[in-house]
């Protein structure tokens, strides 16, 4: 514990400390031996907690006031269609699979990995080739395969009209505005209808 001869000096010292430091001091003080100092530390902690509580209430009030001026609204049909096109035309998933095909194909070709199923089932051999041979004879084929993987994945997305790697859809309730992941039920717990979140927009109330 920090030593101070004057209690006012100790009080001023506490003002510059954080909540974490004050809690550490509170735990280290002998309450029976230094009751006045323990009270000062405890009051300083309570003051910080009160200040934090007031800030949280003010922030919550501001958010409530802001939310009261805005509301969820269903987008028009054209906007929904455009947003859907942006989602399934995004090239991230095709690029991921094409990159993986390139990396795995390069490793396979460079190190000459072979698995024998007929002569010796389960056996794996390694016959590495030189970098010169890799670039001259194998790289072009690997690039072509990677491009084909990209085009096939992208075409699948466009045909199915949904991203190739799509997780659970975010849904929002028309009644209570609660957001949740899609499940087997088309309705919220409150009884409201669930709709895909991307079809809604957060707008100012008129």
Secondary structure as UniProt FT lines:
FT   HELIX           7..15
FT   HELIX           19..28
FT   TURN            31..33
FT   HELIX           35..68
FT   STRAND          70..74
FT   HELIX           77..88
FT   HELIX           92..111
FT   STRAND          113..116
FT   TURN            121..122
FT   STRAND          123..126
FT   HELIX           131..133
FT   HELIX           134..138
FT   HELIX           139..160
FT   STRAND          170..173
FT   TURN            174..176
FT   STRAND          179..181
FT   TURN            189..190
FT   STRAND          193..196
FT   HELIX           197..199
FT   STRAND          200..204
//
